[in-house]
């Protein structure tokens, strides 16, 4: 009987990435990380927003800044999935985060991937 507000879901909650919470494992440049999302929900709550790019993010302690490494992203809206290719430019070692961005390079979602180690 009283007025109430309904808010859109947090956009990051509409995406999942396989391996973001899995066991520790080694990966190589060129390996693919797969995820799922709900393009219909994104469009419903964030009209005109499309998943367009992915970047791996490493924090550099010396410069106290984040370094972004663009990654190939393939999106299949019909299957409600996406695939991120680990770029060869990433330095070897423990990975930190991978982020998703829209067509205007606006942040959409962040996934911790500390369980993945990039090896040769």
Number of C-alpha atoms within 10 A of each C-alpha: 3 3 4 5 4 5 6 10 12 11 14 16 12 16 20 18 20 13 18 20 13 11 9 13 13 12 19 17 16 13 14 16 16 18 17 18 21 17 20 14 14 21 12 12 14 14 10 10 17 17 23 17 22 27 22 24 20 18 14 10 8 6 8 8 10 12 14 16 17 19 22 15 19 16 19 12 15 9 11 14 18 20 20 24 19 24 18 15 10 19 14 14 14 17 20 16 18 23 19 22 18 16 12 11 12 13 16 21 19 21 20 17 20 18 16 22 17 18 13 11
